[in-house]
Amino acid sequence: MKKVALFISMILCINTLFAQIGTTFWIDSIQYIIAEDNKLVIEATDPGLVIADIPETITHNGNTYRVTGINELAFYFHTSLTSVTLPNSIVGIGIFSFHNCVNLTSVTLGDSVYAIRNSAFNGCSSLQTINIPSTLSILEEQAFKNCTSLTSINIPDNITVIENSTFSNCNNLTTVTIGNRVTEIKANAFENCFLLNTHFVLDSIVSIETNAFINCWSLNEITLGENLTNLSNLAFMGCTSLNTLNFNAINCTNFTDNNHPFSNTAINTINIGENVQRIPAYFAYGFNQLSAVNIPNSVTEIGEQAFYACSNLSSITIPNNVTSIKEKTFQNCSSLNVITLGSSVDTLESSAFRYCNALQTINCLATTPPVFSDNSVFPFQNSANVKVPCGSLDAYNADYYWFTYFGERITEDCESSLEDMEESALSFYPNPAKDRVSFSEKIERVELIDLNGKTIKVFENVNEINIKDISSGVYFLKLHAFDKTTTQKLIKK
């Protein structure tokens, strides 16, 4: 008889336990729902709730439960809510859970949050601060869209994708730290983040989709890492303060002349990484403020129309491993004044330098004249002087196109060796400069000298130098390279 009673008691306990799953109850203006394993999820809240300080555990009817999640719409459109503190036990924040809580100013997340779902904080226009724990692994689309008061955000290392419109219209967002495991930035992720001025070093990024940074007006420098393979149309369109592009991508080729990734930007300086071998076609198409390009010797190919209509570019040095200048590569570079063609250039394709009407100097380092594909390579009426290696003058004069275009303005330099001519092609930019100076080659030693002849700073084995802490004025850079020394003037802004 006792065994029967015990068995019945056990059945009743089990039934009571299972009956509790899905049961809801209210405590302190918050409705909880019982889940499995003695867990609670916040189901709904009183719309008049002002401060939500969620406990880690709740005791109800003699049972203690652990609060682990927030269901969808739990705080939806609660305009009285100003502050939320979540315990370490919370692991998930559901879709639309805090959507349009327009007076919510502060959110403190526990250090166990794993997922923030779609539009969880969308429209929290007063939200100024939120801590993102290192445990966060899922950050869904539009999670912080329209958080117009948010000023900074830290995206932890566990996040691999920044989804569509995650921070769209966060127009007071100034600082973003992106974790080193992020590989994709989806469409419109940072759209209209007008004040975003972080220098993004995107070493881990593989793909940046359409409009990802559109209208980030304050963004001024971007570094694209070697892993980048996809840079979609209009990715940085309207970034009107973007002036420096550091391009290290070795397999990114999808640029077009229409809807260019950098349409309507202010890029004036481009630094190509030392491991880049191919500059894509249309790479800097129409960059009308571009004044300085650093192309390292690693580059072997420059795609067609790569620098088409870069109307502010005044000089260009083609490295020695490039063999041909593609069709229209520098066409309509109307301010291009000095060209140095590397020693391996053997072909000049149609319209390569067409309408470059400001040309004054062409340094050809190849002893064999590069072959013209037709008569449109250079402006037919020009006043450029051509300088060729010692011993190659006859070959250039014997070439129909070279002689037709330049005639007696072709001269050879027999006082300098080919190596000396290559050395003279060394350049630095920008000049005038504000923060940094970059060199076209690695320089063994750089001396920064003031007008009194005093050496201010010395740099060794550098591709660039930092001059941010130097007072404005005129200086000289004494460059030591190739067992030679040259001195050039620098203007510090």
C-alpha positions in Angstrom: 0.0 0.0 0.0 2.9 2.3 0.9 4.5 1.7 -2.5 1.3 2.6 -4.3 1.0 5.8 -2.4 4.6 6.7 -3.1 4.1 6.0 -6.8 1.0 8.2 -6.9 2.9 10.9 -5.1 5.7 10.8 -7.7 3.2 11.0 -10.6 1.6 14.0 -9.0 5.0 15.7 -8.6 5.9 15.0 -12.2 2.5 16.3 -13.5 2.9 19.4 -11.3 6.4 20.0 -12.7 5.3 19.7 -16.3 2.3 21.8 -15.7 4.5 24.6 -14.7 6.3 24.8 -18.1 4.6 27.6 -20.0 2.9 29.0 -17.0 3.2 32.8 -16.6 3.1 35.0 -13.6 3.8 38.7 -12.7 6.4 40.1 -10.3 7.2 43.8 -10.0 5.5 44.8 -13.3 7.3 42.0 -15.2 5.6 38.9 -16.6 7.7 35.7 -16.6 7.1 32.5 -18.4 8.4 29.2 -17.1 10.7 27.3 -19.4 12.5 23.9 -19.1 15.1 23.2 -16.4 13.7 25.7 -13.9 14.4 28.7 -16.3 12.4 31.8 -16.7 12.0 34.0 -19.8 10.7 37.6 -19.6 7.4 37.5 -21.6 6.0 41.0 -21.2 6.2 44.1 -19.0 4.0 46.9 -17.8 4.1 49.7 -20.3 4.6 52.2 -17.4 7.8 50.6 -16.2 10.6 53.2 -15.9 13.6 51.3 -14.6 14.0 47.6 -15.2 16.6 45.9 -12.9 16.2 42.3 -13.7 17.3 39.8 -11.0 19.3 36.7 -11.8 16.8 34.4 -10.0 13.1 34.6 -9.1 11.3 32.7 -6.4 7.6 31.8 -7.0 5.4 29.4 -5.2 8.3 28.0 -3.3 10.3 27.4 -6.5 13.5 29.3 -7.5 14.0 30.0 -11.2 17.0 31.4 -13.1 16.1 34.2 -15.6 17.8 33.4 -18.9 16.1 35.3 -21.7 13.9 38.1 -23.0 11.2 37.1 -25.5 10.2 39.0 -28.6 8.3 42.2 -28.0 8.8 42.0 -24.2 9.4 45.7 -23.9 8.1 46.8 -27.3 7.3 50.5 -27.5 7.5 51.1 -23.8 8.1 54.9 -23.9 8.4 55.3 -20.1 11.4 52.9 -19.9 14.7 54.8 -19.2 17.2 52.2 -17.9 17.7 48.4 -18.1 20.1 46.3 -16.2 20.3 42.6 -17.1 21.8 39.9 -15.0 24.7 37.5 -16.0 22.1 34.7 -16.4 20.5 36.3 -19.5 21.8 34.6 -22.7 19.4 35.8 -25.4 17.5 39.0 -26.3 14.6 38.4 -28.6 13.5 40.2 -31.8 11.9 43.6 -31.3 12.3 43.1 -27.5 13.1 46.8 -26.9 12.0 48.2 -30.2 11.1 51.9 -30.1 11.8 52.4 -26.4 12.4 56.0 -27.3 13.4 57.2 -23.8 15.7 54.3 -23.0 19.1 55.9 -22.3 21.2 53.2 -20.7 21.4 49.4 -21.1 23.7 47.2 -19.0 24.1 43.7 -20.3 25.3 40.8 -18.3 28.4 39.0 -19.3 26.7 35.9 -20.7 24.6 37.4 -23.5 25.1 35.2 -26.6 22.5 36.6 -29.0 20.9 39.9 -29.8 18.1 39.3 -32.3 16.6 41.2 -35.2 15.7 44.8 -34.3 16.1 44.2 -30.6 17.0 47.8 -29.9 15.8 49.4 -33.2 14.4 52.9 -32.6 15.9 53.4 -29.1 16.6 56.9 -30.1 17.8 58.0 -26.7 20.1 55.1 -26.1 23.6 56.5 -25.4 25.5 53.6 -23.8 25.4 49.9 -24.0 28.1 47.4 -23.0 28.6 44.5 -25.4 30.0 41.5 -23.6 32.7 39.3 -25.1 30.3 36.3 -25.1 28.1 37.9 -27.8 28.3 35.6 -30.9 25.1 36.6 -32.8 24.2 40.2 -33.7 21.3 40.2 -36.1 20.2 42.7 -38.7 18.8 46.1 -37.6 19.7 45.3 -34.0 20.7 48.9 -33.3 19.1 50.7 -36.2 17.9 54.2 -35.6 19.7 54.4 -32.2 20.4 58.1 -33.0 22.0 58.9 -29.6 24.5 56.0 -29.5 28.1 57.3 -29.7 30.3 54.2 -29.5 30.1 50.5 -29.8 32.5 47.6 -29.4 31.9 44.6 -31.6 33.5 41.6 -29.8 35.7 39.0 -31.4 33.1 36.2 -31.5 31.0 38.1 -34.1 31.8 37.1 -37.6 29.2 39.0 -39.6 27.8 42.6 -39.2 24.4 42.1 -40.6 22.2 44.3 -42.8 21.5 47.7 -41.3 22.8 46.7 -37.9 23.8 50.3 -37.1 21.9 52.1 -39.9 21.0 55.7 -39.0 23.1 55.8 -35.8 23.9 59.4 -36.8 25.8 60.2 -33.6 27.9 57.1 -33.6 31.6 58.3 -33.7 33.6 55.3 -32.6 33.3 51.6 -33.6 35.7 48.8 -32.6 35.4 45.8 -34.9 36.5 42.4 -33.6 39.3 40.5 -35.4 37.0 37.6 -36.5 34.5 39.7 -38.5 34.7 38.6 -42.1 31.6 40.2 -43.6 30.0 43.7 -43.4 26.6 43.4 -45.0 24.5 46.0 -46.9 23.8 49.3 -45.1 25.5 48.1 -41.9 26.7 51.6 -41.1 24.4 53.6 -43.4 24.1 57.3 -42.4 26.5 57.1 -39.5 27.3 60.7 -40.2 29.8 61.3 -37.3 31.7 58.0 -37.6 35.4 58.9 -37.7 37.1 55.7 -36.8 40.1 54.7 -38.9 39.0 51.3 -39.8 41.7 48.7 -40.2 39.7 45.9 -41.8 42.4 43.1 -41.9 40.0 40.2 -41.4 37.2 41.4 -43.7 36.5 39.3 -46.8 33.4 41.0 -48.1 31.9 44.6 -47.8 28.5 44.8 -49.4 26.5 47.6 -51.1 26.0 50.8 -49.1 27.8 49.3 -46.1 29.3 52.7 -45.1 27.1 55.0 -47.3 27.0 58.6 -46.1 29.6 58.2 -43.3 30.5 61.8 -43.8 33.2 62.0 -41.1 35.1 58.9 -42.1 38.6 60.0 -43.2 40.8 56.9 -43.6 40.2 53.3 -44.4 42.6 50.3 -44.5 41.4 47.3 -46.6 43.2 44.1 -45.6 44.7 41.4 -47.7 41.7 39.0 -47.2 39.2 41.3 -49.0 37.8 39.7 -52.1 34.5 41.5 -52.5 33.9 45.2 -52.4 30.4 45.9 -53.7 29.1 48.9 -55.5 28.6 52.1 -53.5 30.1 50.5 -50.4 31.6 53.9 -49.3 29.5 56.2 -51.4 29.0 59.7 -49.9 31.9 59.4 -47.5 32.8 63.0 -48.3 35.7 63.3 -45.8 37.3 60.1 -46.8 40.8 61.2 -48.0 43.1 58.2 -47.5 42.7 54.7 -48.8 45.2 52.0 -47.8 44.6 49.1 -50.1 46.2 45.8 -49.2 43.7 43.4 -50.9 45.5 40.9 -53.1 42.4 39.3 -54.7 39.8 42.0 -54.9 39.0 42.7 -58.6 35.3 43.7 -58.8 35.4 47.5 -59.4 33.3 49.1 -62.1 33.0 52.6 -63.6 29.4 52.9 -62.7 28.3 52.9 -59.0 31.9 52.8 -57.9 32.5 51.6 -54.3 34.1 55.0 -53.5 31.7 57.3 -55.4 31.5 60.8 -54.1 34.4 60.6 -51.7 37.4 62.9 -51.2 40.2 60.4 -51.6 43.5 62.3 -52.3 46.0 59.7 -51.2 46.2 56.0 -52.0 48.7 53.6 -50.5 49.0 50.2 -52.2 50.2 47.4 -49.9 53.5 45.7 -50.5 52.0 42.3 -51.2 49.5 43.6 -53.8 50.4 42.4 -57.3 47.4 43.6 -59.3 45.6 46.9 -59.1 42.0 46.2 -60.3 40.5 47.8 -63.4 38.6 51.0 -62.6 40.3 51.0 -59.2 40.4 54.8 -58.8 38.1 55.7 -61.7 37.1 59.3 -61.6 38.9 60.2 -58.3 39.1 63.9 -59.1 40.8 64.8 -55.8 43.5 62.1 -56.0 47.0 63.7 -55.8 49.3 61.0 -54.6 49.6 57.3 -55.3 52.1 54.9 -53.8 52.6 51.8 -56.0 55.1 49.4 -54.7 57.4 47.2 -56.8 55.3 44.1 -55.9 52.7 45.3 -58.5 52.9 43.6 -61.8 49.6 44.7 -63.4 47.5 47.8 -63.4 44.0 47.2 -64.8 42.4 49.2 -67.6 41.0 52.6 -66.6 42.4 52.2 -63.1 43.2 55.9 -62.8 40.9 57.2 -65.5 40.1 61.0 -65.1 42.1 61.5 -61.9 42.3 65.1 -62.8 44.3 66.3 -59.8 47.1 63.7 -60.1 50.3 65.4 -61.1 52.9 62.6 -61.1 52.9 58.8 -61.3 55.7 56.2 -61.1 55.1 52.8 -62.7 57.1 50.1 -60.8 59.7 48.0 -62.6 57.6 44.8 -62.6 54.8 46.2 -64.6 55.0 45.3 -68.3 52.1 47.1 -69.9 50.0 50.2 -69.4 46.4 49.1 -70.1 43.8 50.8 -72.2 42.8 54.2 -70.8 44.6 53.6 -67.6 45.5 57.3 -67.1 43.2 58.9 -69.8 41.9 62.3 -68.9 44.4 62.8 -66.0 44.5 66.4 -67.0 47.0 67.6 -64.4 49.5 64.7 -65.0 52.9 66.4 -65.3 55.5 63.8 -64.7 55.5 60.1 -65.7 58.1 57.5 -64.8 57.8 54.3 -66.7 59.5 51.3 -65.1 62.3 49.4 -66.7 60.0 46.4 -67.7 57.2 48.4 -69.4 57.1 47.1 -73.0 53.6 48.0 -74.2 51.5 51.1 -74.1 47.9 50.3 -75.0 45.3 52.5 -76.6 44.6 55.8 -74.9 46.8 55.0 -72.0 47.7 58.6 -71.4 45.2 60.3 -73.8 44.2 63.8 -73.0 47.0 64.1 -70.4 47.6 67.6 -71.8 49.8 68.9 -69.0 52.6 66.4 -69.6 56.1 67.9 -69.2 58.4 65.0 -68.4 58.4 61.3 -69.2 61.2 59.2 -67.7 61.5 55.9 -69.5 63.6 53.4 -67.7 63.3 50.7 -70.4 66.3 50.5 -72.8 64.0 49.1 -75.4 61.2 51.5 -76.4 57.8 50.4 -75.2 55.5 49.6 -78.1 52.5 51.8 -78.9 49.3 49.9 -79.7 48.1 52.8 -81.8 48.4 56.6 -82.2 46.1 57.5 -79.2 48.6 56.6 -76.4 49.7 60.2 -75.7 48.2 63.6 -76.7 49.5 64.2 -80.2 50.1 67.9 -79.4 52.2 68.0 -76.3 55.4 69.6 -75.0 56.7 66.8 -72.9 60.4 66.0 -72.8 61.4 62.3 -72.8 64.4 61.1 -70.8 65.8 57.6 -71.8 68.7 55.5 -70.5 72.1 56.0 -71.9 72.7 54.2 -75.1 69.0 53.8 -76.1 68.5 57.2 -77.8 68.9 55.7 -81.3 66.3 53.0 -80.6 63.7 55.5 -79.4 64.4 57.8 -82.4 64.0 54.8 -84.7 60.6 54.0 -83.3 57.9 55.6 -85.4 55.5 56.6 -82.6 58.1 57.8 -80.1 59.8 60.0 -82.8 56.5 61.2 -84.2 55.2 62.3 -80.8 58.4 63.7 -79.2 61.1 64.0 -81.9 64.1 66.0 -80.7 62.6 66.2 -77.2 63.9 62.7 -76.6 67.2 62.9 -74.7 69.4 60.3 -73.0 71.0 60.6 -69.6 74.5 59.3 -69.8 75.6 61.0 -66.6 73.4 58.7 -64.5 73.2 55.0 -64.5 69.9 53.2 -64.9 69.9 52.7 -61.1 70.4 56.5 -60.6 67.4 57.1 -62.9 65.3 54.7 -60.8 66.5 56.5 -57.7 65.4 59.8 -59.0 61.9 58.4 -59.4 61.6 58.2 -55.6 58.8 60.3 -54.4 57.0 61.1 -51.2 53.4 62.3 -50.6 51.4 64.1 -49.7 53.3 67.4 -49.9 52.1 69.6 -48.1 51.5 67.0 -45.4 49.7 67.1 -42.1 50.2 63.8 -40.2 52.2 61.3 -42.3 54.6 61.2 -45.2 54.7 58.1 -47.4 57.5 57.1 -49.7 57.4 55.2 -53.1 60.1 52.9 -51.9 61.5 51.8 -48.5 64.1 54.4 -47.4 67.1 53.3 -45.5 67.4 56.5 -43.5 65.4 59.7 -43.5 66.6 62.9 -41.8 64.0 65.6 -41.0 65.9 69.0 -41.1 64.6 72.5 -40.3 65.5 75.7 -42.1 68.4 76.3 -39.7 70.0 73.0 -40.7 69.2 71.3 -37.5 68.2 67.6 -37.7 64.8 67.3 -35.9 64.2 63.6 -36.3 65.8 60.5 -37.8 63.9 57.5 -39.2 65.4 54.2 -40.5 64.1 51.6 -42.9 60.7 53.1 -43.3 58.0 53.4 -45.9 56.3 56.2 -44.1 57.0 58.7 -41.3 54.8 60.3 -38.7 55.2 64.1 -38.5 52.0 64.9 -36.6 53.9 66.4 -33.6 56.1 68.7 -35.8 55.2 72.4 -36.0 53.9 73.8 -39.3 56.5 75.2 -41.6 59.1 74.4 -44.3 61.5 71.5 -43.7 63.9 69.3 -45.7 63.9 65.5 -46.0 67.3 64.0 -46.5 66.8 60.6 -48.0 69.4 57.9 -48.0 68.8 55.0 -50.4 70.6 53.0 -53.1 74.0 54.2 -51.6 73.0 57.7 -52.6 71.6 60.8 -50.8 69.1 63.3 -52.0 67.4 66.2 -50.2 63.9 67.4 -51.0 61.7 70.1 -49.5 58.7 69.3 -47.3 55.9 71.6 -46.3 54.2 70.7 -43.0 50.6 71.9 -42.7 
